C-alpha cells in the first residue's frame, strides 16, 4: 500500500517522464515550416543537393 509521499513522488516522476518524451518527440519530428540547410556551407557533401532551392545550393550547382 502506498503512502501519500510515495504516491506524489511516483506521480511527479511519471509526469516528468511523459513531459520529457513529448518535448523530445516534438523536437525530433516537428515540422519545419521553411527550408533550411542542415550543413552551414558544405553543399558538395549534401544529399539534398539535387532538389535544393536555397540560393547557396543554386550558386554551387552553377559553379560545378
CHARMM internal coordinates of N, CA and C (Angstrom, degrees):
IC EDIT
DIST 1 N 1 CA 1.4414
DIST 1 CA 1 C 1.5293
ANGL 1 N 1 CA 1 C 109.03
DIST 1 C 2 N 1.3109
ANGL 1 CA 1 C 2 N 114.67
DIHE 1 N 1 CA 1 C 2 N 137.53
DIST 2 N 2 CA 1.4653
ANGL 1 C 2 N 2 CA 121.02
DIHE 1 CA 1 C 2 N 2 CA 179.78
DIST 2 CA 2 C 1.5261
ANGL 2 N 2 CA 2 C 110.86
DIHE 1 C 2 N 2 CA 2 C -82.02
DIST 2 C 3 N 1.3112
ANGL 2 CA 2 C 3 N 113.58
DIHE 2 N 2 CA 2 C 3 N 146.10
DIST 3 N 3 CA 1.4480
ANGL 2 C 3 N 3 CA 116.25
DIHE 2 CA 2 C 3 N 3 CA 166.79
DIST 3 CA 3 C 1.5365
ANGL 3 N 3 CA 3 C 106.97
DIHE 2 C 3 N 3 CA 3 C -99.16
DIST 3 C 4 N 1.2725
ANGL 3 CA 3 C 4 N 117.37
DIHE 3 N 3 CA 3 C 4 N 174.96
DIST 4 N 4 CA 1.4627
ANGL 3 C 4 N 4 CA 121.65
DIHE 3 CA 3 C 4 N 4 CA -173.83
DIST 4 CA 4 C 1.5336
ANGL 4 N 4 CA 4 C 111.51
DIHE 3 C 4 N 4 CA 4 C -62.40
DIST 4 C 5 N 1.3111
ANGL 4 CA 4 C 5 N 117.36
DIHE 4 N 4 CA 4 C 5 N -40.04
DIST 5 N 5 CA 1.4613
ANGL 4 C 5 N 5 CA 121.21
DIHE 4 CA 4 C 5 N 5 CA -177.72
DIST 5 CA 5 C 1.5339
ANGL 5 N 5 CA 5 C 111.06
DIHE 4 C 5 N 5 CA 5 C -64.25
DIST 5 C 6 N 1.3396
ANGL 5 CA 5 C 6 N 118.15
DIHE 5 N 5 CA 5 C 6 N -46.72
DIST 6 N 6 CA 1.4635
ANGL 5 C 6 N 6 CA 121.24
DIHE 5 CA 5 C 6 N 6 CA 178.55
DIST 6 CA 6 C 1.5250
ANGL 6 N 6 CA 6 C 111.13
DIHE 5 C 6 N 6 CA 6 C -63.02
DIST 6 C 7 N 1.3087
ANGL 6 CA 6 C 7 N 117.38
DIHE 6 N 6 CA 6 C 7 N -39.18
DIST 7 N 7 CA 1.4646
ANGL 6 C 7 N 7 CA 121.57
DIHE 6 CA 6 C 7 N 7 CA 178.96
DIST 7 CA 7 C 1.5288
ANGL 7 N 7 CA 7 C 111.06
DIHE 6 C 7 N 7 CA 7 C -62.15
DIST 7 C 8 N 1.3254
ANGL 7 CA 7 C 8 N 117.11
DIHE 7 N 7 CA 7 C 8 N -46.33
DIST 8 N 8 CA 1.4693
ANGL 7 C 8 N 8 CA 120.54
DIHE 7 CA 7 C 8 N 8 CA -179.31
DIST 8 CA 8 C 1.5242
ANGL 8 N 8 CA 8 C 110.75
DIHE 7 C 8 N 8 CA 8 C -66.07
DIST 8 C 9 N 1.3231
ANGL 8 CA 8 C 9 N 117.45
DIHE 8 N 8 CA 8 C 9 N -39.28
DIST 9 N 9 CA 1.4737
ANGL 8 C 9 N 9 CA 120.86
DIHE 8 CA 8 C 9 N 9 CA 178.46
DIST 9 CA 9 C 1.5255
ANGL 9 N 9 CA 9 C 110.35
DIHE 8 C 9 N 9 CA 9 C -64.01
DIST 9 C 10 N 1.3201
ANGL 9 CA 9 C 10 N 118.42
DIHE 9 N 9 CA 9 C 10 N -43.22
DIST 10 N 10 CA 1.4680
ANGL 9 C 10 N 10 CA 120.85
DIHE 9 CA 9 C 10 N 10 CA 179.88
DIST 10 CA 10 C 1.5276
ANGL 10 N 10 CA 10 C 111.55
DIHE 9 C 10 N 10 CA 10 C -67.38
DIST 10 C 11 N 1.3104
ANGL 10 CA 10 C 11 N 117.74
DIHE 10 N 10 CA 10 C 11 N -38.34
DIST 11 N 11 CA 1.4645
ANGL 10 C 11 N 11 CA 120.73
DIHE 10 CA 10 C 11 N 11 CA 176.52
DIST 11 CA 11 C 1.5207
ANGL 11 N 11 CA 11 C 110.09
DIHE 10 C 11 N 11 CA 11 C -63.11
DIST 11 C 12 N 1.3349
ANGL 11 CA 11 C 12 N 117.39
DIHE 11 N 11 CA 11 C 12 N -44.75
DIST 12 N 12 CA 1.4614
ANGL 11 C 12 N 12 CA 121.64
DIHE 11 CA 11 C 12 N 12 CA 179.51
DIST 12 CA 12 C 1.5236
ANGL 12 N 12 CA 12 C 111.04
DIHE 11 C 12 N 12 CA 12 C -62.87
DIST 12 C 13 N 1.3326
ANGL 12 CA 12 C 13 N 118.43
DIHE 12 N 12 CA 12 C 13 N -42.92
DIST 13 N 13 CA 1.4672
ANGL 12 C 13 N 13 CA 121.61
DIHE 12 CA 12 C 13 N 13 CA 178.48
DIST 13 CA 13 C 1.5270
ANGL 13 N 13 CA 13 C 111.35
DIHE 12 C 13 N 13 CA 13 C -63.65
DIST 13 C 14 N 1.3097
ANGL 13 CA 13 C 14 N 116.57
DIHE 13 N 13 CA 13 C 14 N -43.24
DIST 14 N 14 CA 1.4596
ANGL 13 C 14 N 14 CA 120.45
DIHE 13 CA 13 C 14 N 14 CA 179.50
DIST 14 CA 14 C 1.5262
ANGL 14 N 14 CA 14 C 111.15
DIHE 13 C 14 N 14 CA 14 C -64.40
DIST 14 C 15 N 1.3111
ANGL 14 CA 14 C 15 N 117.49
DIHE 14 N 14 CA 14 C 15 N -44.38
DIST 15 N 15 CA 1.4571
ANGL 14 C 15 N 15 CA 121.50
DIHE 14 CA 14 C 15 N 15 CA 178.02
DIST 15 CA 15 C 1.5245
ANGL 15 N 15 CA 15 C 111.09
DIHE 14 C 15 N 15 CA 15 C -63.04
DIST 15 C 16 N 1.3274
ANGL 15 CA 15 C 16 N 117.41
DIHE 15 N 15 CA 15 C 16 N -40.51
DIST 16 N 16 CA 1.4638
ANGL 15 C 16 N 16 CA 121.51
DIHE 15 CA 15 C 16 N 16 CA 178.76
DIST 16 CA 16 C 1.5244
ANGL 16 N 16 CA 16 C 110.92
DIHE 15 C 16 N 16 CA 16 C -64.29
DIST 16 C 17 N 1.3154
ANGL 16 CA 16 C 17 N 117.27
DIHE 16 N 16 CA 16 C 17 N -43.71
DIST 17 N 17 CA 1.4529
ANGL 16 C 17 N 17 CA 121.79
DIHE 16 CA 16 C 17 N 17 CA -180.00
DIST 17 CA 17 C 1.5314
ANGL 17 N 17 CA 17 C 111.10
DIHE 16 C 17 N 17 CA 17 C -64.67
DIST 17 C 18 N 1.3079
ANGL 17 CA 17 C 18 N 117.18
DIHE 17 N 17 CA 17 C 18 N -44.16
DIST 18 N 18 CA 1.4656
ANGL 17 C 18 N 18 CA 120.54
DIHE 17 CA 17 C 18 N 18 CA 178.59
DIST 18 CA 18 C 1.5244
ANGL 18 N 18 CA 18 C 111.60
DIHE 17 C 18 N 18 CA 18 C -65.49
DIST 18 C 19 N 1.3173
ANGL 18 CA 18 C 19 N 117.16
DIHE 18 N 18 CA 18 C 19 N -38.55
DIST 19 N 19 CA 1.4656
ANGL 18 C 19 N 19 CA 120.56
DIHE 18 CA 18 C 19 N 19 CA 177.68
DIST 19 CA 19 C 1.5170
ANGL 19 N 19 CA 19 C 110.97
DIHE 18 C 19 N 19 CA 19 C -65.09
DIST 19 C 20 N 1.3172
ANGL 19 CA 19 C 20 N 117.35
DIHE 19 N 19 CA 19 C 20 N -43.87
DIST 20 N 20 CA 1.4565
ANGL 19 C 20 N 20 CA 121.77
DIHE 19 CA 19 C 20 N 20 CA 178.83
DIST 20 CA 20 C 1.5253
ANGL 20 N 20 CA 20 C 110.94
DIHE 19 C 20 N 20 CA 20 C -62.91
DIST 20 C 21 N 1.3192
ANGL 20 CA 20 C 21 N 117.45
DIHE 20 N 20 CA 20 C 21 N -41.50
DIST 21 N 21 CA 1.4640
ANGL 20 C 21 N 21 CA 121.36
DIHE 20 CA 20 C 21 N 21 CA 178.49
DIST 21 CA 21 C 1.5288
ANGL 21 N 21 CA 21 C 111.08
DIHE 20 C 21 N 21 CA 21 C -65.87
DIST 21 C 22 N 1.3153
ANGL 21 CA 21 C 22 N 117.71
DIHE 21 N 21 CA 21 C 22 N -40.77
DIST 22 N 22 CA 1.4658
ANGL 21 C 22 N 22 CA 120.94
DIHE 21 CA 21 C 22 N 22 CA -179.74
DIST 22 CA 22 C 1.5282
ANGL 22 N 22 CA 22 C 110.82
DIHE 21 C 22 N 22 CA 22 C -67.29
DIST 22 C 23 N 1.3069
ANGL 22 CA 22 C 23 N 117.87
DIHE 22 N 22 CA 22 C 23 N -43.52
DIST 23 N 23 CA 1.4682
ANGL 22 C 23 N 23 CA 120.97
DIHE 22 CA 22 C 23 N 23 CA 179.26
DIST 23 CA 23 C 1.5202
ANGL 23 N 23 CA 23 C 110.45
DIHE 22 C 23 N 23 CA 23 C -65.86
DIST 23 C 24 N 1.3276
ANGL 23 CA 23 C 24 N 117.85
DIHE 23 N 23 CA 23 C 24 N -41.51
DIST 24 N 24 CA 1.4635
ANGL 23 C 24 N 24 CA 121.10
DIHE 23 CA 23 C 24 N 24 CA 178.48
DIST 24 CA 24 C 1.5237
ANGL 24 N 24 CA 24 C 110.96
DIHE 23 C 24 N 24 CA 24 C -63.54
DIST 24 C 25 N 1.3067
ANGL 24 CA 24 C 25 N 116.95
DIHE 24 N 24 CA 24 C 25 N -42.69
DIST 25 N 25 CA 1.4591
ANGL 24 C 25 N 25 CA 120.72
DIHE 24 CA 24 C 25 N 25 CA 178.58
DIST 25 CA 25 C 1.5124
ANGL 25 N 25 CA 25 C 111.88
DIHE 24 C 25 N 25 CA 25 C -62.88
DIST 25 C 26 N 1.3112
ANGL 25 CA 25 C 26 N 116.79
DIHE 25 N 25 CA 25 C 26 N -41.10
DIST 26 N 26 CA 1.4631
ANGL 25 C 26 N 26 CA 120.02
DIHE 25 CA 25 C 26 N 26 CA 178.59
DIST 26 CA 26 C 1.5253
ANGL 26 N 26 CA 26 C 111.11
DIHE 25 C 26 N 26 CA 26 C -64.65
DIST 26 C 27 N 1.3173
ANGL 26 CA 26 C 27 N 116.62
DIHE 26 N 26 CA 26 C 27 N -42.57
DIST 27 N 27 CA 1.4592
ANGL 26 C 27 N 27 CA 119.78
DIHE 26 CA 26 C 27 N 27 CA -179.28
DIST 27 CA 27 C 1.5235
ANGL 27 N 27 CA 27 C 111.94
DIHE 26 C 27 N 27 CA 27 C -69.17
DIST 27 C 28 N 1.3167
ANGL 27 CA 27 C 28 N 117.74
DIHE 27 N 27 CA 27 C 28 N -34.48
DIST 28 N 28 CA 1.4599
ANGL 27 C 28 N 28 CA 120.25
DIHE 27 CA 27 C 28 N 28 CA -179.36
DIST 28 CA 28 C 1.5185
ANGL 28 N 28 CA 28 C 113.00
DIHE 27 C 28 N 28 CA 28 C -78.95
DIST 28 C 29 N 1.3140
ANGL 28 CA 28 C 29 N 117.09
DIHE 28 N 28 CA 28 C 29 N -40.85
DIST 29 N 29 CA 1.4569
ANGL 28 C 29 N 29 CA 120.85
DIHE 28 CA 28 C 29 N 29 CA -172.39
DIST 29 CA 29 C 1.5158
ANGL 29 N 29 CA 29 C 113.79
DIHE 28 C 29 N 29 CA 29 C -113.07
DIST 29 C 30 N 1.3116
ANGL 29 CA 29 C 30 N 117.48
DIHE 29 N 29 CA 29 C 30 N 11.74
DIST 30 N 30 CA 1.4603
ANGL 29 C 30 N 30 CA 120.81
DIHE 29 CA 29 C 30 N 30 CA -179.69
DIST 30 CA 30 C 1.5155
ANGL 30 N 30 CA 30 C 111.38
DIHE 29 C 30 N 30 CA 30 C -65.27
DIST 30 C 31 N 1.2960
ANGL 30 CA 30 C 31 N 116.31
DIHE 30 N 30 CA 30 C 31 N 149.95
DIST 31 N 31 CA 1.4663
ANGL 30 C 31 N 31 CA 120.59
DIHE 30 CA 30 C 31 N 31 CA -179.54
DIST 31 CA 31 C 1.5186
ANGL 31 N 31 CA 31 C 110.07
DIHE 30 C 31 N 31 CA 31 C -80.11
DIST 31 C 32 N 1.3122
ANGL 31 CA 31 C 32 N 114.51
DIHE 31 N 31 CA 31 C 32 N 139.67
DIST 32 N 32 CA 1.4511
ANGL 31 C 32 N 32 CA 120.06
DIHE 31 CA 31 C 32 N 32 CA 174.79
DIST 32 CA 32 C 1.5233
ANGL 32 N 32 CA 32 C 107.30
DIHE 31 C 32 N 32 CA 32 C -94.92
DIST 32 C 33 N 1.3002
ANGL 32 CA 32 C 33 N 116.64
DIHE 32 N 32 CA 32 C 33 N 127.77
DIST 33 N 33 CA 1.4535
ANGL 32 C 33 N 33 CA 119.95
DIHE 32 CA 32 C 33 N 33 CA -175.52
DIST 33 CA 33 C 1.5131
ANGL 33 N 33 CA 33 C 112.53
DIHE 32 C 33 N 33 CA 33 C -80.47
DIST 33 C 34 N 1.3072
ANGL 33 CA 33 C 34 N 117.42
DIHE 33 N 33 CA 33 C 34 N -31.76
DIST 34 N 34 CA 1.4572
ANGL 33 C 34 N 34 CA 119.92
DIHE 33 CA 33 C 34 N 34 CA 178.63
DIST 34 CA 34 C 1.5062
ANGL 34 N 34 CA 34 C 109.01
DIHE 33 C 34 N 34 CA 34 C -128.01
DIST 34 C 35 N 1.3027
ANGL 34 CA 34 C 35 N 116.09
DIHE 34 N 34 CA 34 C 35 N 155.63
DIST 35 N 35 CA 1.4510
ANGL 34 C 35 N 35 CA 119.99
DIHE 34 CA 34 C 35 N 35 CA -177.50
DIST 35 CA 35 C 1.5194
ANGL 35 N 35 CA 35 C 109.91
DIHE 34 C 35 N 35 CA 35 C -70.82
DIST 35 C 36 N 1.2921
ANGL 35 CA 35 C 36 N 115.77
DIHE 35 N 35 CA 35 C 36 N 132.87
DIST 36 N 36 CA 1.4575
ANGL 35 C 36 N 36 CA 121.25
DIHE 35 CA 35 C 36 N 36 CA 179.89
DIST 36 CA 36 C 1.5195
ANGL 36 N 36 CA 36 C 108.61
DIHE 35 C 36 N 36 CA 36 C -135.06
DIST 36 C 37 N 1.2919
ANGL 36 CA 36 C 37 N 115.41
DIHE 36 N 36 CA 36 C 37 N 150.86
DIST 37 N 37 CA 1.4529
ANGL 36 C 37 N 37 CA 121.16
DIHE 36 CA 36 C 37 N 37 CA -177.82
DIST 37 CA 37 C 1.5218
ANGL 37 N 37 CA 37 C 109.39
DIHE 36 C 37 N 37 CA 37 C -86.34
DIST 37 C 38 N 1.3289
ANGL 37 CA 37 C 38 N 115.89
DIHE 37 N 37 CA 37 C 38 N 133.19
DIST 38 N 38 CA 1.4534
ANGL 37 C 38 N 38 CA 120.65
DIHE 37 CA 37 C 38 N 38 CA 176.82
DIST 38 CA 38 C 1.5252
ANGL 38 N 38 CA 38 C 111.34
DIHE 37 C 38 N 38 CA 38 C -77.73
DIST 38 C 39 N 1.3214
ANGL 38 CA 38 C 39 N 116.31
DIHE 38 N 38 CA 38 C 39 N -29.42
DIST 39 N 39 CA 1.4519
ANGL 38 C 39 N 39 CA 121.85
DIHE 38 CA 38 C 39 N 39 CA 178.71
DIST 39 CA 39 C 1.5185
ANGL 39 N 39 CA 39 C 108.08
DIHE 38 C 39 N 39 CA 39 C -108.21
DIST 39 C 40 N 1.3093
ANGL 39 CA 39 C 40 N 117.81
DIHE 39 N 39 CA 39 C 40 N 136.95
DIST 40 N 40 CA 1.4572
ANGL 39 C 40 N 40 CA 119.73
DIHE 39 CA 39 C 40 N 40 CA -172.81
DIST 40 CA 40 C 1.5298
ANGL 40 N 40 CA 40 C 112.45
DIHE 39 C 40 N 40 CA 40 C -69.67
DIST 40 C 41 N 1.3145
ANGL 40 CA 40 C 41 N 119.87
DIHE 40 N 40 CA 40 C 41 N -38.90
DIST 41 N 41 CA 1.4608
ANGL 40 C 41 N 41 CA 119.97
DIHE 40 CA 40 C 41 N 41 CA -178.95
DIST 41 CA 41 C 1.5199
ANGL 41 N 41 CA 41 C 112.09
DIHE 40 C 41 N 41 CA 41 C -154.00
DIST 41 C 42 N 1.3066
ANGL 41 CA 41 C 42 N 118.35
DIHE 41 N 41 CA 41 C 42 N 27.75
DIST 42 N 42 CA 1.4513
ANGL 41 C 42 N 42 CA 121.41
DIHE 41 CA 41 C 42 N 42 CA -174.42
DIST 42 CA 42 C 1.5268
ANGL 42 N 42 CA 42 C 109.46
DIHE 41 C 42 N 42 CA 42 C -113.29
DIST 42 C 43 N 1.3095
ANGL 42 CA 42 C 43 N 117.32
DIHE 42 N 42 CA 42 C 43 N 70.17
DIST 43 N 43 CA 1.4709
ANGL 42 C 43 N 43 CA 119.94
DIHE 42 CA 42 C 43 N 43 CA -176.89
DIST 43 CA 43 C 1.5287
ANGL 43 N 43 CA 43 C 112.28
DIHE 42 C 43 N 43 CA 43 C -68.44
DIST 43 C 44 N 1.3133
ANGL 43 CA 43 C 44 N 118.49
DIHE 43 N 43 CA 43 C 44 N -31.46
DIST 44 N 44 CA 1.4621
ANGL 43 C 44 N 44 CA 119.14
DIHE 43 CA 43 C 44 N 44 CA -175.28
DIST 44 CA 44 C 1.5212
ANGL 44 N 44 CA 44 C 112.46
DIHE 43 C 44 N 44 CA 44 C -68.76
DIST 44 C 45 N 1.3272
ANGL 44 CA 44 C 45 N 119.14
DIHE 44 N 44 CA 44 C 45 N -23.42
DIST 45 N 45 CA 1.4627
ANGL 44 C 45 N 45 CA 122.23
DIHE 44 CA 44 C 45 N 45 CA 179.75
DIST 45 CA 45 C 1.5261
ANGL 45 N 45 CA 45 C 112.83
DIHE 44 C 45 N 45 CA 45 C -98.33
DIST 45 C 46 N 1.3135
ANGL 45 CA 45 C 46 N 117.53
DIHE 45 N 45 CA 45 C 46 N 1.64
DIST 46 N 46 CA 1.4595
ANGL 45 C 46 N 46 CA 121.46
DIHE 45 CA 45 C 46 N 46 CA -175.75
DIST 46 CA 46 C 1.5230
ANGL 46 N 46 CA 46 C 110.19
DIHE 45 C 46 N 46 CA 46 C -80.00
DIST 46 C 47 N 1.3323
ANGL 46 CA 46 C 47 N 115.95
DIHE 46 N 46 CA 46 C 47 N 136.82
DIST 47 N 47 CA 1.4615
ANGL 46 C 47 N 47 CA 121.14
DIHE 46 CA 46 C 47 N 47 CA 178.71
DIST 47 CA 47 C 1.5237
ANGL 47 N 47 CA 47 C 111.95
DIHE 46 C 47 N 47 CA 47 C -82.06
DIST 47 C 48 N 1.3300
ANGL 47 CA 47 C 48 N 117.76
DIHE 47 N 47 CA 47 C 48 N -15.39
DIST 48 N 48 CA 1.4587
ANGL 47 C 48 N 48 CA 122.34
DIHE 47 CA 47 C 48 N 48 CA -178.58
DIST 48 CA 48 C 1.5262
ANGL 48 N 48 CA 48 C 111.79
DIHE 47 C 48 N 48 CA 48 C -97.69
DIST 48 C 49 N 1.2905
ANGL 48 CA 48 C 49 N 117.21
DIHE 48 N 48 CA 48 C 49 N 14.51
DIST 49 N 49 CA 1.4578
ANGL 48 C 49 N 49 CA 121.74
DIHE 48 CA 48 C 49 N 49 CA -171.82
DIST 49 CA 49 C 1.5326
ANGL 49 N 49 CA 49 C 112.82
DIHE 48 C 49 N 49 CA 49 C -62.82
DIST 49 C 50 N 1.3128
ANGL 49 CA 49 C 50 N 119.26
DIHE 49 N 49 CA 49 C 50 N -35.63
DIST 50 N 50 CA 1.4576
ANGL 49 C 50 N 50 CA 121.85
DIHE 49 CA 49 C 50 N 50 CA -175.58
DIST 50 CA 50 C 1.5206
ANGL 50 N 50 CA 50 C 113.33
DIHE 49 C 50 N 50 CA 50 C -65.34
DIST 50 C 51 N 1.3123
ANGL 50 CA 50 C 51 N 117.75
DIHE 50 N 50 CA 50 C 51 N -35.94
DIST 51 N 51 CA 1.4603
ANGL 50 C 51 N 51 CA 119.54
DIHE 50 CA 50 C 51 N 51 CA -177.25
DIST 51 CA 51 C 1.5312
ANGL 51 N 51 CA 51 C 112.76
DIHE 50 C 51 N 51 CA 51 C -118.78
DIST 51 C 52 N 1.3268
ANGL 51 CA 51 C 52 N 116.80
DIHE 51 N 51 CA 51 C 52 N 27.19
DIST 52 N 52 CA 1.4602
ANGL 51 C 52 N 52 CA 121.07
DIHE 51 CA 51 C 52 N 52 CA 179.49
DIST 52 CA 52 C 1.5263
ANGL 52 N 52 CA 52 C 109.45
DIHE 51 C 52 N 52 CA 52 C -83.80
DIST 52 C 53 N 1.3241
ANGL 52 CA 52 C 53 N 116.43
DIHE 52 N 52 CA 52 C 53 N 137.14
DIST 53 N 53 CA 1.4630
ANGL 52 C 53 N 53 CA 119.97
DIHE 52 CA 52 C 53 N 53 CA -178.09
DIST 53 CA 53 C 1.5239
ANGL 53 N 53 CA 53 C 112.64
DIHE 52 C 53 N 53 CA 53 C -109.94
DIST 53 C 54 N 1.3189
ANGL 53 CA 53 C 54 N 117.44
DIHE 53 N 53 CA 53 C 54 N 9.84
DIST 54 N 54 CA 1.4584
ANGL 53 C 54 N 54 CA 119.88
DIHE 53 CA 53 C 54 N 54 CA 177.80
DIST 54 CA 54 C 1.5310
ANGL 54 N 54 CA 54 C 110.28
DIHE 53 C 54 N 54 CA 54 C -73.14
DIST 54 C 55 N 1.3164
ANGL 54 CA 54 C 55 N 117.91
DIHE 54 N 54 CA 54 C 55 N 147.78
DIST 55 N 55 CA 1.4664
ANGL 54 C 55 N 55 CA 120.64
DIHE 54 CA 54 C 55 N 55 CA -178.36
DIST 55 CA 55 C 1.5281
ANGL 55 N 55 CA 55 C 113.10
DIHE 54 C 55 N 55 CA 55 C -60.15
DIST 55 C 56 N 1.3229
ANGL 55 CA 55 C 56 N 117.66
DIHE 55 N 55 CA 55 C 56 N -34.86
DIST 56 N 56 CA 1.4603
ANGL 55 C 56 N 56 CA 119.77
DIHE 55 CA 55 C 56 N 56 CA 179.22
DIST 56 CA 56 C 1.5205
ANGL 56 N 56 CA 56 C 111.35
DIHE 55 C 56 N 56 CA 56 C -64.36
DIST 56 C 57 N 1.3203
ANGL 56 CA 56 C 57 N 116.91
DIHE 56 N 56 CA 56 C 57 N -39.58
DIST 57 N 57 CA 1.4708
ANGL 56 C 57 N 57 CA 120.49
DIHE 56 CA 56 C 57 N 57 CA -179.65
DIST 57 CA 57 C 1.5229
ANGL 57 N 57 CA 57 C 110.20
DIHE 56 C 57 N 57 CA 57 C -69.88
DIST 57 C 58 N 1.3200
ANGL 57 CA 57 C 58 N 117.12
DIHE 57 N 57 CA 57 C 58 N -38.16
DIST 58 N 58 CA 1.4599
ANGL 57 C 58 N 58 CA 119.34
DIHE 57 CA 57 C 58 N 58 CA 178.91
DIST 58 CA 58 C 1.5297
ANGL 58 N 58 CA 58 C 110.43
DIHE 57 C 58 N 58 CA 58 C -66.13
DIST 58 C 59 N 1.3249
ANGL 58 CA 58 C 59 N 117.73
DIHE 58 N 58 CA 58 C 59 N -38.37
DIST 59 N 59 CA 1.4652
ANGL 58 C 59 N 59 CA 121.20
DIHE 58 CA 58 C 59 N 59 CA 177.59
DIST 59 CA 59 C 1.5179
ANGL 59 N 59 CA 59 C 109.83
DIHE 58 C 59 N 59 CA 59 C -65.60
DIST 59 C 60 N 1.3358
ANGL 59 CA 59 C 60 N 117.44
DIHE 59 N 59 CA 59 C 60 N -39.24
DIST 60 N 60 CA 1.4659
ANGL 59 C 60 N 60 CA 120.37
DIHE 59 CA 59 C 60 N 60 CA 178.58
DIST 60 CA 60 C 1.5269
ANGL 60 N 60 CA 60 C 110.77
DIHE 59 C 60 N 60 CA 60 C -67.40
DIST 60 C 61 N 1.3382
ANGL 60 CA 60 C 61 N 117.46
DIHE 60 N 60 CA 60 C 61 N -38.68
DIST 61 N 61 CA 1.4546
ANGL 60 C 61 N 61 CA 120.48
DIHE 60 CA 60 C 61 N 61 CA -179.80
DIST 61 CA 61 C 1.5200
ANGL 61 N 61 CA 61 C 110.63
DIHE 60 C 61 N 61 CA 61 C -66.80
DIST 61 C 62 N 1.3126
ANGL 61 CA 61 C 62 N 118.25
DIHE 61 N 61 CA 61 C 62 N -34.20
DIST 62 N 62 CA 1.4629
ANGL 61 C 62 N 62 CA 121.50
DIHE 61 CA 61 C 62 N 62 CA 178.36
DIST 62 CA 62 C 1.5232
ANGL 62 N 62 CA 62 C 110.94
DIHE 61 C 62 N 62 CA 62 C -70.03
DIST 62 C 63 N 1.3391
ANGL 62 CA 62 C 63 N 117.80
DIHE 62 N 62 CA 62 C 63 N -34.17
DIST 63 N 63 CA 1.4643
ANGL 62 C 63 N 63 CA 121.36
DIHE 62 CA 62 C 63 N 63 CA 178.76
DIST 63 CA 63 C 1.5152
ANGL 63 N 63 CA 63 C 111.71
DIHE 62 C 63 N 63 CA 63 C -68.36
DIST 63 C 64 N 1.3244
ANGL 63 CA 63 C 64 N 117.23
DIHE 63 N 63 CA 63 C 64 N -39.78
DIST 64 N 64 CA 1.4639
ANGL 63 C 64 N 64 CA 119.55
DIHE 63 CA 63 C 64 N 64 CA -174.50
DIST 64 CA 64 C 1.4945
ANGL 64 N 64 CA 64 C 113.02
DIHE 63 C 64 N 64 CA 64 C -98.78
END
COOR INIT
IC SEED 1 N 1 CA 1 C
IC BUILD
